[in-house]
Amino acid sequence: MNSYKTEDIRNVVLLGHGSCGKTTLTEAIALLGGLVSRMGTVTGGNTISDFDKEEQKRGFSLSATVLPVEWNQKKINIIDTPGHSDFGGEAEEGVSAADAAVIVVSGKDGVQTGTIKAWELCEKYNLPRFIFVTDMDLAEANYGKVVAALKEKFGQKIAPVCVPIREGEKLVGYVNVVKGKAYRYLEAGKRQDIDVPADVKDALEEAHGELMEAVAETSEEFMERYFEGEEFTEEEILGALHDNVASADLAPVYMGCGATAHGVFMLLNDIASLAPSPAKAGCKGVLDDGGEFAADYDPAKPKTFYVWKTIVDPFIGKYSLIKVKSGVLKTDDSLVNRRTNNEERIGKLYLMQGNKPIEVPELQAGDLGALAKLDDAKTGDTYAQKGTAVTYPVPEFTKPYTYMRYACTVKGEDDKASAALSKLMAEDVTLKVVNDSANGQQLVYAVGDQALEIVKSKLLGRYKVSIELSEPRVAFKETITKTSDVQGKHKKQSGGHGQYGDVRMRFSNSGDNETPYVFEEEVVGGSVPKNYFPAVEKGIQESVLKGPLAGYPVVGVKAVLYDGSYHPVDSSEAAFKMATFLAFKDGFMKAGPVLLEPIMNVKVTVPNDYTGDVMGDLNKRRGRVLGMNPLPGGKQTVEAEVPEMELFGYCTVLRSMTGGIGTYEVNFDHYEQAPRDIQEKEVAKKAAEEKE
């Protein structure tokens, strides 16, 4: 592939609902761009962008992939992303590398949850966007209905620029609304001029009116002329599209069929002419001194790049997918990883076509490429030429709140599983592993239940590691509510020196559930020598690690040593520590022991219509609704306090309740006493485990 200047590069991410046709559209672009002679299919498992075995098995995308094509003397880097909510981090990575987006919408299914989320993601980053209505070859497809739904949902930015021509139920061509010209589809990428069919004229007039209305919204002058009944010329419409698509004030709507590549020719033409180059997108980083570095994809500035995604494949190895922010990157350049401050030689440069690396001599500012064997590199890292102390901001990725406990099914494979999970985490920024040592469990976090199942499947398929997923143990804690006064005595004689330790202690609640224990001594008269005080505290310190009630960590205990006795020969630190163990267990169980459960702060964001259902569900989960905060776009954030144990599986329930549009975030808030029935259940569980 030729080397392209920054102004001739277009970086475009495909967004949309899961299984709406993004990968099929990518395959059509590959066909028209000359990368393939025959299109692969998702069902056939032979597309360029869905190369992972899990993607081929399941029939939908799991990760973002890049496909560079040449079109009209421009290089267009297409980034195909998943649409399923569990893999939203991949879409966010793709957006971080893009300068424009194509939102793909099914002509049959219309505006869906993924369509709305794609639009909101573009709005968040002010990303210029095109809309492609696909599946127009289906009899059930209705372009006019989809455009109306888009306008109702997203307002006057929606500007339809073509109208389908059908013969019976078959899509045979289209009318270019801007030019008023009709075309019949021939083979992929070719067309024939025809007269506008009579049965399309009404639809063309309606689409033309909608386009005029959208153009009028772009300036006060156009608005005045529109209300006066003036028509805009073709040049004025094209000029408005050129300026306002780049500023994200207009979103032109195209239509066609990815499976036949119909309509893709016009889409690629307009991406090449209307989508902004990186040079127009702008780019800024932060200097170590707090100043600003205006990289602006300027090839004349120091070399810098950003790692927007990482691929770790057992067969092709590790590749860091990068976007050059400034300068011209060449083979064997050395740059500094700004996170580690290590200088690294970048070696060979590549373009990625799916999972196929193609070596190139250089990458211009604004271009997307790949580097192999950057051992220290992580997604989100900035690399800069020595002496350029700049760091680029990392996008705000979706946080994972769904988690399960995992354990290897084969003993002795824990290290192997840990290494494999590290590789999966390098690829997926929304995947997290936590060692919950306090509760004796390993936890794996992802965005949803399906993502967790795919982690399990990838571990087995890629790395030959088998794990089981199960419901995690809740991180309960134990404390006391009353006061007790007990004696702990350890006495043992077995020939020679014996063992003797005797303590009298009071136990009560310290009032501080953030601290495991408070130890005090009030011994008078030397009944317990001072040199044994540390041993007594050590006994308390070890006792609170696993409480007597149900084996959970202890908090909020005040332990006072006030009396005891010792033997001048048989007493020792070990004996006094053992006596303390006995005193603690007895004193704790006599002081009104209770379980404390973690209470989480939950914020659920949904459209107004769903707030009642959400609050009702939270109440069923023993939640306390604290209030609601209105948001732009007809949404509300419901804030509540909910016991952690009641949130297991909440992600799936919320999506089902809200049609997939609801989102939530969870953070630990505090501990409070668990209800009696839950405490009894946990105590019984511990007894059963000990019996086994």
C-alpha positions, 0 to 999 in steps of 0.5 A: 500500500502506498504511503499517504500524507496526513490530509489524505488519511481518513480514520473511520469507526463502524458503530451500531447495534450487535449483529446489525451488519457492521462486519458485513459492511466491512467485507463489502468495503474490502471487496470494493477496495480490492483487498478480496475478490470474493466477500466472506460471510459472518455465518461462514466464519471467513470474514477479514475482521472476525478472525478470532475463533470465538468470533467465528464460533459465535457469529458476532464480533468480540474485538475491534479490528482495522482494515485499510483501503485505498479509495479516490486517492485517499487511504481509509482506515476502517475500524470494525467494532462489536455492537454487543454491550458486553464489549463496549470497551472495544467500541470505545477503543475504536472511537479513540483512534477514529476521526469519524464514524459510520453508524450502521442501522438495520433497515429491517430492525431500525433504531435499536439500543446499540444505535442510540449508544453509538450516537451517544458515544459520538456525541460524547467525543463530538465525532463526525458521523455518517449513517448507513441503513443496511439490509435494504435487500430485505422485503421487510426493510423500510428506509422511510420509517428508519429515517423518520425514527432517526429524526425523532430520536436524534433531531435535525442533524439527520440528513437523508442523501439517498432514496431506494429504488425497488422493483417489487421487493428487490432493491435495484438502485437509488436516487442521489437526493443532492443531485436528483439523479437515479442509478441502477445497481450493476455488479458490486461497485458499479452503477448505471444512470436511469430516469427517476422512476415515477413511484419514487418521486414522492419519497424523493420529494419527502427526502429532499425536504428533509435534507433542505430542512437539515441544511437550513439548520446549519446557518441563520442565512440558510434558515431565513432563505428556507422560511422564505421558500427558497431552494438551495443549489447543489453547490450550497448543499454540498458545501453545507455537507462538507462543512457541517459533517466535519463539525458533527452538525449534520449526519448524512443518511445512506442506504444499501446492502452490505451483503451485495455491496450495494450503496457502499460505493456512494458511502465510500465516495462521501467518506473520502470527500466529507470525512475530516482528515486527522489534520483537521481533527486536531490533537493535544497532549499534556506536558509534564509541566502542565502545559499543552502540546499541540500535536495536531497530527503535524508531520513536522513536529517531534514523533509521538504516538498513542497505543489505542489497542493491544492484540495478544494472539497465540499464533501471531504474537503481540501487536500494539495498534497505534495512532501516530499523533505527530511526526513521521514514524520510521522503522528502527526509531527509538521513543520513550514510553511515557508511563515507564520512562523506558526508551524502546526501539520500535523495530518494524512498522506494520499495517493490520488487515484484520490479523494480517500484518503488512510491513511498511517503511513509515507511518505518517502523522494521523495514520493507524499502524501496528508495532510488534514486540513492544514488551512494555506497551499497554493500551493507553500508553503514550510514546514520545521522542526523547525530550518531548515530555507529553502524555495523551489523555486516555479515554474513559472506558466502560467499567466492569461491575459483573464478576464471578469467582473462578477456580482451575478445574485442574490442580496446579494450573493457577499460575498458568491461568494467571498468565493467560488471564494477563494476556486477555486483560492486555487485549480487553481494557474492561477485563479485570482480575482481583485476588480476594485473599480475605475471602479465599477467592479469585474474582474475574470482572467483565462488563456482562455475563456473556463476556465472562463466559467468553473469557472462560471459553478463550482460556480453554481454546487459546491457552488450554486452561480450564476454569469453573465460574461460580457465584462469589462469596460476599465479603461479610465481616464480623463484629460484636454488639455487647460486652463480655468479660472472660478468662483464657487459660492455656495450661499444658504439662508434658515432661520438662518445661510446661506451658502456662498462660492466663489472661482475663480480658474484656471485649466490647465494640470499639465504635470503629468498623474501619479498624479490626481491633483496638488493644489496651492493657490495664494490668496492675501489680504485675499479674501479667508481666509487661514482656507478654503484652506483645504476645497477647496483642499478637494473639488478638491480631491473628484472631481477627483474621478469621472470626469465630462466628462464620470465618469472616474478618473481624472489625470493631473489637476493643480488647482490654487485658486487665488481669491474669497470672503467669508461671515463672518457669512454664510461661512463654510468649507462645503460651500467652498467645494461645491463652489469648486465642481462647479468650478471644473466641469465648469473649467474642461469642458471648458479646452478641456477635453479628455479621456485617454485610457490604452496602454498595452505592448504586447509580442506575441511568435509564430513560424516564419511562423506566425509572419506576421499574428500576426503583421497584426492582431496587426495593425488592433487592433490599435497596434504599432509594436515595433520590433521582437526578435528571439528565439531558436527553430525557434520562434519570439517574436513580441513586440507591444503597443496595446490599452487595449480595443482592446485586449478583446478576443485576447487569442481565436483569437491568438490560432485560428490564430496559431493553438494553439501554440502562447502565449502572455503576457500583461503588462500595459505601459502607458496612451494616448489620445483616438481617438475622435470616442471612446471618443464620444462613451464613453461620449454617453454611460455615458449620456445614463446610467444617463438617465436610 
